[in-house]
Amino acid sequence: MMSGSQKSPKERSKAQEKLEKARQAASAQPRRASNPILQPGEVQGVQQGLQGTQFDQLITALTEIKTQLDVNSAGVKALDDSVKAVINRLDGIDASVKANTEAISKVQKDSQLATKEVKECKEQVKAAADRITELEQQRIYLQRQEQATQISVAFLQMQARENHLILRKYPEVDKGELSLKDQVIEDFTNQWKLDREELQKTIQKVYRLRPRGQKGAKILGDCVVEFQTRAQRDEILSWHFKEKLKIKGEQVILFKFIPKLFLTFRNQYQDLASALNKKITINLP
């Protein structure tokens, strides 16, 4: 029979298996630091399977393992806390990214809406510009039509009054004496020695226009002498060009009827006509 210090190989093998199981159990349960690594029954079994020195070494090794497990557990806990903090930060970042994404999406929608509105405004501006161009063309056309109508009317007026002669600054006739027509015939006869009876036939009527001046101002209106024909009027004008008509020492101005529109045209080109009438001297080499 073997003593307690001398164990059989079989018993030693069982003790080593129990020790290995204890180590595995300690590795699988790191959070049981407050409990003994081995249960009381297991400690007795291991103690029976090992000698005294070996058992002490085992206890020392198990204590170191327990200490290392406690350190590892604290490290794992700290790491777990760090991971949780990182997760919390990631959650905050995710919320910020989500908020930024929503803001960017809103900006994109607003930008698309603004782009659409700008496009519509451009189309409206283009339509308005086209309409303005069309109206401007119509205005120019109507203006030309109006000008052509005015010119036609002016020609008709000039044609209707081609036998009229205008006397400006012709003095008033005293009441109770000769009529205005008889006075004009008298003045023409005395100035140019014309046939009185012939003038009575050629001159149809004579009348004075109302002056266009300030109210109450004494301004002589022009006298209009209507002849039977334009040739008869032109004959009096030719006499006037040769010898100006003067009454009581004052010169009377005689001229044809010219529509106001034609006078305006003449004034516009008067400077050009004067320049063209000037003699130009060219010194050739």
C-alpha positions as CSV (number, residue, x, y, z in Angstrom):
1,M,0.0,0.0,0.0
2,M,1.4,3.4,-1.0
3,S,1.9,6.3,1.4
4,G,0.2,9.7,1.1
5,S,3.3,11.4,-0.4
6,Q,3.7,8.8,-3.1
7,K,0.7,8.8,-5.5
8,S,0.2,6.5,-8.3
9,P,0.4,7.8,-11.9
10,K,-3.3,7.4,-12.3
11,E,-4.0,9.6,-9.2
12,R,-1.6,12.2,-10.4
13,S,-3.2,12.3,-13.8
14,K,-6.6,12.9,-12.2
15,A,-5.2,15.7,-10.1
16,Q,-3.7,17.4,-13.2
17,E,-7.1,17.0,-15.0
18,K,-8.8,18.7,-12.1
19,L,-6.2,21.5,-12.1
20,E,-6.7,22.0,-15.8
21,K,-10.5,22.1,-15.3
22,A,-10.0,24.7,-12.5
23,R,-7.9,26.9,-14.8
24,Q,-10.4,26.6,-17.6
25,A,-13.2,27.5,-15.2
26,A,-11.2,30.5,-14.0
27,S,-10.6,31.7,-17.6
28,A,-14.2,31.2,-18.5
29,Q,-15.5,33.2,-15.5
30,P,-13.3,36.3,-15.2
31,R,-16.0,38.2,-13.2
32,R,-16.0,35.8,-10.2
33,A,-13.0,37.5,-8.7
34,S,-14.7,37.8,-5.3
35,N,-15.4,34.0,-5.1
36,P,-12.7,31.3,-4.6
37,I,-11.2,30.0,-7.8
38,L,-11.8,26.4,-6.6
39,Q,-14.6,25.2,-4.5
40,P,-13.8,23.6,-1.1
41,G,-14.3,20.1,-2.4
42,E,-12.1,20.8,-5.4
43,V,-9.3,22.3,-3.3
44,Q,-9.3,19.1,-1.1
45,G,-9.2,16.9,-4.2
46,V,-6.3,18.9,-5.6
47,Q,-4.5,18.9,-2.3
48,Q,-4.8,15.2,-2.0
49,G,-3.4,14.7,-5.5
50,L,-0.4,16.9,-5.0
51,Q,2.5,17.1,-2.6
52,G,2.8,20.1,-0.2
53,T,5.3,22.1,-2.2
54,Q,3.5,21.5,-5.4
55,F,0.2,22.5,-3.8
56,D,1.7,25.8,-2.6
57,Q,3.0,26.5,-6.1
58,L,-0.4,25.8,-7.5
59,I,-2.1,28.2,-5.0
60,T,0.5,30.8,-5.9
61,A,-0.1,30.3,-9.6
62,L,-3.8,30.5,-9.1
63,T,-3.5,33.6,-7.1
64,E,-1.5,35.3,-9.8
65,I,-4.0,34.2,-12.3
66,K,-6.8,35.7,-10.2
67,T,-4.8,38.9,-9.9
68,Q,-4.2,39.0,-13.6
69,L,-7.9,38.3,-14.2
70,D,-8.9,41.2,-11.9
71,V,-6.5,43.5,-13.8
72,N,-7.8,42.2,-17.1
73,S,-11.4,42.7,-15.9
74,A,-10.6,46.3,-14.9
75,G,-9.0,46.8,-18.3
76,V,-12.0,45.3,-20.0
77,K,-14.3,47.5,-18.0
78,A,-12.3,50.6,-18.9
79,L,-12.2,49.5,-22.5
80,D,-15.9,48.9,-22.4
81,D,-16.4,52.4,-21.0
82,S,-14.2,53.8,-23.7
83,V,-16.2,51.9,-26.3
84,K,-19.4,53.3,-24.9
85,A,-18.0,56.8,-25.0
86,V,-17.0,56.3,-28.6
87,I,-20.4,54.9,-29.4
88,N,-22.0,58.0,-27.7
89,R,-19.8,60.3,-29.7
90,L,-20.6,58.4,-32.9
91,D,-24.3,58.7,-32.1
92,G,-23.8,62.5,-31.7
93,I,-21.8,62.6,-35.0
94,D,-24.5,60.5,-36.7
95,A,-27.2,63.0,-35.4
96,S,-25.1,65.9,-36.7
97,V,-24.6,64.2,-40.0
98,K,-28.3,63.5,-40.2
99,A,-29.1,67.1,-39.4
100,N,-26.5,68.4,-41.9
101,T,-27.9,66.0,-44.5
102,E,-31.4,67.3,-44.0
103,A,-30.1,70.9,-44.1
104,I,-28.2,70.2,-47.4
105,S,-31.3,68.5,-48.8
106,K,-33.4,71.6,-47.9
107,V,-30.8,73.9,-49.4
108,Q,-30.8,71.7,-52.6
109,K,-34.6,71.9,-52.8
110,D,-34.5,75.7,-52.2
111,S,-31.8,76.0,-54.8
112,Q,-33.8,74.0,-57.3
113,L,-36.9,76.1,-56.6
114,A,-34.8,79.3,-57.0
115,T,-33.4,78.0,-60.2
116,K,-36.9,77.3,-61.5
117,E,-38.1,80.7,-60.5
118,V,-35.0,82.4,-62.1
119,K,-35.7,80.4,-65.3
120,E,-39.4,81.5,-65.2
121,C,-38.3,85.1,-64.6
122,K,-35.9,84.9,-67.6
123,E,-38.7,83.6,-69.8
124,Q,-41.0,86.4,-68.6
125,V,-38.3,89.0,-69.2
126,K,-37.6,87.6,-72.7
127,A,-41.4,87.6,-73.5
128,A,-41.6,91.2,-72.2
129,A,-38.6,92.2,-74.3
130,D,-40.1,90.6,-77.4
131,R,-43.4,92.3,-76.7
132,I,-41.6,95.6,-76.3
133,T,-39.8,95.1,-79.5
134,E,-43.1,94.3,-81.3
135,L,-44.8,97.3,-79.8
136,E,-41.8,99.5,-80.8
137,Q,-42.0,98.3,-84.3
138,Q,-45.7,99.0,-84.3
139,R,-45.1,102.4,-82.9
140,I,-42.5,103.2,-85.6
141,Y,-44.9,101.9,-88.3
142,L,-47.8,104.0,-86.9
143,Q,-45.5,107.0,-86.5
144,R,-44.5,106.7,-90.2
145,Q,-48.1,106.2,-91.2
146,E,-49.1,109.3,-89.2
147,Q,-46.3,111.3,-90.8
148,A,-47.3,110.1,-94.2
149,T,-50.9,111.1,-93.5
150,Q,-49.8,114.5,-92.2
151,I,-47.7,115.0,-95.4
152,S,-50.6,114.0,-97.5
153,V,-52.9,116.4,-95.7
154,A,-50.3,119.2,-96.0
155,F,-50.1,118.6,-99.7
156,L,-53.9,118.7,-100.0
157,Q,-53.9,122.0,-98.0
158,M,-51.2,123.5,-100.2
159,Q,-53.0,122.3,-103.3
160,A,-56.4,123.8,-102.0
161,R,-54.7,127.1,-101.3
162,E,-52.3,127.2,-104.2
163,N,-54.1,130.4,-105.4
164,H,-53.8,132.1,-102.0
165,L,-51.4,135.0,-101.3
166,I,-50.6,136.0,-97.7
167,L,-50.0,139.7,-96.8
168,R,-48.2,140.2,-93.5
169,K,-48.1,143.6,-91.7
170,Y,-50.8,144.9,-93.9
171,P,-52.4,147.9,-92.1
172,E,-56.0,148.1,-90.9
173,V,-58.6,149.8,-93.2
174,D,-60.4,152.7,-91.7
175,K,-64.1,152.1,-91.1
176,G,-66.5,153.8,-93.5
177,E,-64.1,153.9,-96.3
178,L,-63.1,151.1,-98.8
179,S,-63.6,147.5,-98.0
180,L,-60.5,145.3,-97.4
181,K,-60.7,143.9,-100.9
182,D,-61.0,147.3,-102.6
183,Q,-58.1,148.6,-100.4
184,V,-55.8,145.8,-101.5
185,I,-56.7,146.3,-105.1
186,E,-56.0,150.0,-104.7
187,D,-52.6,149.4,-103.1
188,F,-51.6,146.8,-105.8
189,T,-52.7,149.3,-108.6
190,N,-50.8,152.2,-107.1
191,Q,-47.6,150.1,-106.4
192,W,-47.2,148.3,-109.7
193,K,-49.5,150.3,-112.1
194,L,-51.8,147.3,-112.7
195,D,-55.2,147.3,-114.3
196,R,-57.8,147.9,-111.6
197,E,-60.6,146.2,-113.5
198,E,-58.5,143.1,-114.2
199,L,-57.6,142.8,-110.5
200,Q,-61.3,143.1,-109.7
201,K,-61.8,140.0,-111.8
202,T,-58.8,138.0,-110.7
203,I,-59.1,138.6,-107.0
204,Q,-62.1,136.6,-105.6
205,K,-62.0,137.7,-101.9
206,V,-59.8,139.2,-99.2
207,Y,-60.1,138.5,-95.5
208,R,-58.0,138.9,-92.4
209,L,-57.0,136.1,-90.1
210,R,-57.4,136.3,-86.4
211,P,-54.0,137.0,-84.8
212,R,-52.5,134.4,-82.5
213,G,-51.1,136.5,-79.7
214,Q,-51.8,137.5,-76.1
215,K,-55.3,138.4,-75.3
216,G,-55.8,142.2,-75.5
217,A,-52.6,142.7,-77.4
218,K,-52.8,144.8,-80.6
219,I,-51.4,142.5,-83.2
220,L,-52.3,142.6,-86.9
221,G,-53.5,139.4,-88.4
222,D,-52.3,138.3,-91.8
223,C,-54.5,139.1,-94.8
224,V,-55.4,136.3,-97.3
225,V,-55.9,137.2,-100.9
226,E,-57.6,134.5,-103.0
227,F,-57.1,134.6,-106.8
228,Q,-58.9,132.7,-109.4
229,T,-55.8,130.9,-110.5
230,R,-52.3,130.2,-109.2
231,A,-50.8,131.9,-112.2
232,Q,-52.5,135.2,-111.2
233,R,-51.1,134.9,-107.7
234,D,-47.6,134.1,-109.0
235,E,-47.8,137.2,-111.2
236,I,-48.4,139.5,-108.1
237,L,-45.4,137.7,-106.4
238,S,-43.2,138.4,-109.3
239,W,-44.1,142.1,-109.2
240,H,-43.3,142.0,-105.4
241,F,-39.9,140.5,-106.0
242,K,-39.1,143.2,-108.4
243,E,-40.4,146.0,-106.2
244,K,-41.4,145.4,-102.6
245,L,-44.9,146.5,-101.6
246,K,-44.8,149.5,-99.3
247,I,-47.8,151.2,-97.7
248,K,-47.2,154.5,-95.9
249,G,-43.5,153.8,-95.9
250,E,-43.9,150.4,-94.2
251,Q,-42.9,147.3,-96.1
252,V,-45.6,144.6,-96.4
253,I,-44.4,140.9,-96.6
254,L,-46.0,138.7,-99.4
255,F,-45.6,134.9,-99.5
256,K,-47.3,131.8,-100.6
257,F,-49.3,129.6,-98.2
258,I,-47.0,126.9,-96.9
259,P,-48.3,124.3,-94.4
260,K,-46.7,124.4,-91.0
261,L,-45.4,120.8,-91.4
262,F,-43.3,121.9,-94.4
263,L,-42.0,124.9,-92.6
264,T,-40.8,122.6,-89.8
265,F,-39.1,120.4,-92.4
266,R,-37.5,123.4,-94.0
267,N,-36.2,124.7,-90.7
268,Q,-34.6,121.2,-89.9
269,Y,-32.6,121.3,-93.2
270,Q,-32.0,125.1,-93.3
271,D,-28.5,124.8,-91.9
272,L,-27.6,122.0,-94.4
273,A,-29.0,124.0,-97.3
274,S,-27.0,127.1,-96.3
275,A,-23.9,125.0,-96.1
276,L,-24.5,123.5,-99.5
277,N,-25.2,126.9,-101.0
278,K,-21.8,128.3,-99.8
279,K,-19.1,128.3,-102.4
280,I,-16.3,125.8,-101.6
281,T,-12.8,126.6,-102.8
282,I,-10.6,123.6,-103.3
283,N,-6.9,124.2,-103.8
284,L,-5.5,121.6,-106.1
285,P,-1.7,120.9,-106.2
